[in-house]
Amino acid sequence: MPIFTGITFIYQSLATMTGYWSMPLLMALVFIFSFTAIVSNYAYLDSSLRFFVPQSVKLK
């Protein structure tokens, strides 16, 4: 029996429990997680810039 690590381990466990339709579900979940992480980091950056940079300074 091969030893799986990382995302392969998660995929194989999902495939064992739910069948092979779980790959699109896993891809969608990873995409949603990464997309929301990028959007939230952009919001944190915008908030930090508004706090630390005075309003009179124009950012290019």
Residue pairs with C-beta under 8 A, 6 or more apart in sequence:
4 12
7 26
7 30
10 26
11 22
11 23
11 26
14 22
14 23
14 25
14 26
15 22
15 23
18 25
49 59
53 59
